């Protein structure tokens, strides 16, 4: 049985799973910074997952299926995630950096189909594997191992995750504190960094210590402007999500327990869909093997 979001939030080990995934995402960023940034703001996460799902759902007998600009625009704008122009600019960026290519033979056809490059396939596989590994920490399961042994499972798992996450407002529209970071460029990387570094043994009732944070170095690390990062942190500080232990020097950061709990509850929605999609896909292939 797959975990529900409520079960995940109530699991005392769930925060450790989120910290594990934050570390995995850092590894993905180090391996391919530009590709990892596609999952580092929530709008781009939804765009990326939906585009990849459209590709996997392509039916060669149906020329209107698959990953096309029209199909991606239709699905994204229906849920008011991004405008048509934003979607088209996103596709152009993917093509420019060679994360997608034209489907062979489709260069001059309409509608023009796109497909992920090898590096994009590897990135999506690693993302799902990291999420399954985080779930395994909760119950000693073998999701990640089974997924590695059956890599074709991605064709069933990923579109189901993408569809459920896009259609569920609880994931599509992050709560206010989380949205301060996640709707901004590279905001997911910043939150992952803070979650991975925070002191779990903090004795303070309302906050976790993150430690020394140098905004210039952090901004450079994540290929974002320092001004942008400082603006995000200032907004978060006004809301009480984060703060500095050494005002006015601002070198040692804390993150509020309230923010962490809200972030965990939001992440639980996605994790539940990942677990459900995995269990469903696993049952499909086991049934076929009988």
Secondary structure as UniProt FT lines:
FT   HELIX           5..10
FT   TURN            12..13
FT   HELIX           14..31
FT   HELIX           33..36
FT   HELIX           37..39
FT   HELIX           42..56
FT   TURN            60..61
FT   TURN            63..64
FT   HELIX           69..78
FT   TURN            79..80
FT   HELIX           84..96
FT   TURN            97..98
FT   STRAND          100..102
FT   TURN            104..105
FT   TURN            107..108
FT   STRAND          114..116
FT   HELIX           118..139
FT   HELIX           143..149
FT   HELIX           151..153
FT   HELIX           154..167
FT   HELIX           169..172
FT   HELIX           176..182
FT   TURN            185..186
FT   HELIX           187..197
FT   TURN            200..201
FT   TURN            205..206
FT   STRAND          207..212
FT   HELIX           215..221
FT   TURN            222..223
FT   HELIX           226..239
FT   STRAND          242..244
FT   TURN            245..249
FT   STRAND          252..256
FT   HELIX           257..289
//
